[in-house]
Amino acid sequence: LVGGLSSPVVADTAPAYTVQTLHFKVVIGPEKKTCDVVGDIYVPTTASADNRVPAILTTNGFGGSKNDQAGLGKYGASNGYVVLSYSGLGFGGSGCQITLDDPDYDGQAGSQLVSYLGGASGIAYLDAAHTQAAPVMNDVVHDATDHEGNADQYDPRVGMIGGSYGGEIQFAVAGVDPRVDTIIP
C-alpha cells in the first residue's frame, strides 16, 4: 500500500501464440530453380494435432518483408489462426528475383507454402542452407477436397491476405493452387 491505496499489479502475460522464423526451399519456374523463402510462422498455443485450426498465408507489399505483416501474424494467432507471413521472392531476405506475380514463379512458391501448411515435409527448414528440417506442420485443419473436387493429403484450410504486391500475388497462388480457400487482396 502506498498512501493507503493499493497499486494495481500488471502481470506480464505471455502471448497466446509462438512465432518462429523458418526458411522454405521452393522450386519455381519452368527451369526448376531452387529458392530460399524466409517466413515467420505464428501458431496459437491452443493449436495441436488434436485441435487443428485454420491458417492464413500473407506476404509483403512491394519492397517490404515478412516483418510488415507481424501485426497481422500476432492478431491472427491470438484469434485462433496459424499465420505464415513470408517475404516474397526477391524481398526481405528471400532469394531469387521478383517476377511480378507470375504464376510459374510467385504462384508456385506460394503453392509450396500452402503444402507446408497442409503438413508436407521437405519444404521448411530452420536454416537458410536447408540442412535442418523444421517440424512438420500438423496444427492446421484439412479440407476433404479442393475447389476442383480433388482430394489432396496436404490440403489445409487456408486463406490469403495482403496489400499491394501482397494482394496481387494471391491471384498467382490461387490461380495455380485450388487448395487456397479464399483470398482478400
N, C-alpha and C positions, 0 to 999 in steps of 0.2 A: 504494500500500500504506500502510495506517495501522496501526502497531504490528505489522507483519509479517502482517497479514491483509488480504485484498483485500475491498473493499466490493462488493456486488452492484450492477450497473448496471441501473436500471429504465428501460427505454425508453418514451418516450411513443408509444403506438401510436394511430394514427388509427382511429376506429370503422370497422367494415366496412359502413357504410351512409352515405347522405347524408340530410339532412332539410331540408325546405323548407316554409314556410308559404304556403298558397295561399288564394285566395278563389274560391268556387264560386257561379256565377249559376244559381239554381234557380227554377223556376216551379212554384207549388203551388196546390192548391185549385181548386174549380170557377170561381172568379173569376180564375184565372191570374195570381196575384200573384207578382212577382219578388222574391226574397230573396237576401241575401248570406250564405253559409255559410263560416265560417272553418275551415280544416283544416291539419293537418301531414301531409305525405307522406314516409314513410320508405322509402328504396329501397336494397336491398343493392348494394354496389359491383360485385358479380358479375352483377347482372341487366342484361339488354340485350335488344334486339330479336332477337338470335340466341340468347340464353339466358334465356328467359322463365320467370318464377316465379309461384306462386300469390299471392293477395292476401288481406288481412284488412281489413275495414271495422269501425271501432269508434267509439262515441260515449260521452259522459259520462253519469253518473248525474244525477238531478235537482239543479239548482243548480250543477253543475260546468261543466267546459270540456274542450276537447281536451287541455289540459295534464295533466289527470288520467290520461290514457291514454299519457303519454310513456314510462313504463316498459314497457308492452306494445308500443309502437311500436319502441323500441330492441331489445327482446328478439326480437320477430318479425323485424325487419330483419336482426338479427345471425344469425338462423337461416334465412335464405333466403326471407323473405316480403316483398312490398311491403305496407306498412301505411298505410292512410289513417285517421287519427284526426281526427274533426271535432267541433266544438261544435254540439250540437243547436239547432234553431230556438229563438231567444229566450235562449240561453245563451252565455257566453264570447265575446262579440263577434259572434255570428251574429245576423242580422236576423230580422224577423218575430216572431210570438208562438208559444210552445209550444201545441200542441193535444192534448197527452197521447196521443201515439202514434196519431193519426188517419191512416189510410192515404192520404187525399186530401191531407194536408199533410206530416206527418213521413215517411210511406211514399214519397210522390212525391219528396221532397227526397233521401232515401237512394237511391232508384232512379236518380236522375240522377248521384249519385256512383258508383254501380255502372257507369253508362255511361262516365264518365270513366276508371275503372279499365280498362274494355274498349277504350279508345282513341278515344272520341268527342271531337271538338273543340267549341269554343264553350261549354264548361262551366267550365273552370278558368282563373283569371286571377292575375296577380302582384299586383294591386291591388284595393282594395275598390270602386273605381269601375268595375271590369270593362272597362278600356280596354287593358290589356296582357295579351294571351293568353299563358297558360303553355304550355310544350311539351306535345304530345300524349303520353299515357302509352302506351308501346309495349313495356313490360317485363313485362307480365302474361300468363300462359298464357291462351289462349282455349279455350272448350269448343265442340264441334261443334253441340250443341243444348242448349236449356234444359230445365227439368224438365217442360215440356209437350210436348217433342219438336220445338220450333221452332228453326230456325237463326237466329242474330242476329249480325250483323257485330261488335257490341260486347258479346260475352258473355264476361266474364272468369271465371276460376276464382276464386271469392271466397266466403269465409265471414265471418260477423259474430260479434262477441263484445262483451259489456259487461254491466254490472250495473245494477240499479235501473231508472231510466228508459232507460239504455243497453241493458238487457236486453229490456225491453218493446218498444222501438222496432223490434227485429229482426222481431217479428211483423208490424208495419205494413209494413216494407220487403219482407219475403219474401212477404207476402200480396198485394202488387201486382206483384212482380217475380220471375218464375220463373227468372231467371238467378242468383239467390242460391243457392249450393250447400249451405250448412249454416249453422245458427245455434247459438250457445251462450249462451243468455240466463242 
